Amino acid sequence: MKFVGKAFKFGQDIDTDAIIPARHLNTSDPDELAKYCMEDADPDFVKKVKPGDFIVADKNFGCGSSREHAPIAIKAAGVSAVIAKSFARIFYRNSFNMGLPILESAEAVDGISEGDELDVDTESGEITNKTTGNSYKALPIPPFMQELIEAGGLMEYVKTKKMNVK
Amino acid sequence: MGMTITEKILAWHSGLDEVVPGQLINAKVDIVLGNDITAPIAIGEFRKAGAAKVFNKDRVALVPDHFAPNKDIKSAEQCKILREFAKEQEISHYYEAGEMGVEHALLPEKGVVSPGDVVIGADSHTCTYGALGVFSTGVGSTDLAAAMITGEAWFKVPENMKFIYNGKLNSWVGGKDLILHTIGAIGVDGALYRAMEFTGEVIDNLSVAGRFTMANMAIEAGGKNGIMAPDDKTMAYVKNRCERDYRLFKSDDDANYFEIMEFDCSKIEPTIAFPHLPENTRGISEASQMNIPIDQVFIGSCTNGRYEDLLEAATVLKGHKIHPYLRMIIIPATQEIYRRAMKEGLFDIFLDANATISTPTCGPCLGGHMGILAKGEKALATSNRNFKGRMGHPESEVYLSNPAVAAASAVMGRIAGPDELD
């Protein structure tokens, strides 16, 4: 999938409480969760973000809780992909399981400023900063994760009963 | 080449003789866990997939503990989804309010998890059970849904980090200080994707409660799991509790480690994590001199809500009153702990000191209920996270410590060590 949009930059160790504070976890409705996306990192984020835009963050994005509400809120807020230097383990796994594209590239993160216009191909991992004209390549997605994406997420993968085959 | 305890457990559950870091495996899971925040999404996915029955009604645990007893109408709806699913599927390990506890204190206490198990839970602190020689790790709701159907989960075999703790512990230093010190040394992503294996004479001598506290916070260093080899202390704990057979694994002498770190514990003092990350650690002597006033003290959670933690707090608190205008909230992590603390007279000490005691819940740890912070307030908590806004208003602050420091600070009205009390 190819996406075009603006970059919203965040710092390092953005935790799941910043992405979707626990006070909003008494629901799992994506539209409801989207209203509070990134609230404790940037209270105005939801007002500014447009469909297709990107979150660009430093290292260890999504650390903390296992709440799938975090990638759900990001996706429902219209964000097309998250680009970071690295991702926390459970957030990484959850994003694949529920179909939020995430890309790892330290160079891209350092070469993108707030508001830059980006062109991102989530399959090839090609990230182009249209504002500066520079291009970057994200770390390749592990083959098994690609299989999950091709199957349409973990639940589809389970339905094909691949999980039961050794 | 030998294997680590983590590798051995994963190999055994995948029907393989050997696994190596980086290898993708499909492992049988012994227990899958969800709570009132994460299970409703999983149950929705379970239904969407057209599944009729869970893979084994005795191997699924559902614990409404985060916003339970129901804090508002929306939470009540979430808990109701769990209850109805548990009833329909005849789930054996479902715990209603009167039997309920904070999940990671409750499951070991009830003998639901056994040494040698593979456990996944849709809660990041699922890594707690590593204290019993279990491979356990946090996953999301979709993973939980898949595992409820198949009884399996996919894993990438992690690299292993070995942490060796030597020397003699200083007074008032326990599992919480060891793990905070470790996170302070390696950072909140210092063990990202890796297994954290805790070893050494200090771990051998550490109580099972202290080991739970350490394994519990492996995730705060980014770890996939935290683990200790089971020993006599483990056996004494699981005896008369575990409902299934167990297998004892330990690392081979020639096992391969990505990194080995040694700590001289005689240099570790009671440790405080400052806002807003668990890695921002300072020793109590430094923290105490900073004269940091606090508005609330919370003792509880899956990290430090066990009987031993409450006893430590009571030992410090005995004969004292908490500081005026400060709230001290004490939450025994399970009903069994609650009853024991009451019987052994700890409740009298807490009540005499003007502390409050609540029924088990995760409550304030994640800013859910039972002690939310107002703008600008500071809390000292025995829980595991001090992210921005974790316990309430985004402009409130959370400091993390062990129960003894928390109790002393409640009396002094500022961050203080137990030795500062008369």
Interface residues (C-beta under 8 A of the other chain):
Chain A: D13 D15 D17 A18 P21 A22 R23 L25 N26 T27 S28 E39 D40 A41 P43 K59 N60 C63 G64 S65 S66 R67 E68 H69 I72 S86 A88 R89 I90 R93 N94 N97 M98 P142 F144 G153 L154 M155 Y157 V158 K159 M163 N164 K166
Chain B: G15 L24 N26 I37 T38 P40 I41 G44 E45 K48 A49 G50 H66 F67 K71 D72 K74 S75 Q78 G121 A122 D123 S124 T126 G138 V139 G140 S141 T142 D143 A145 A146 I149 T150 E152 W154 K156 V188 D189 L192 Y193 I219 G222 K224 L277 L366 G367 G368 R385 F387 K388 G389 R390 G392 P394
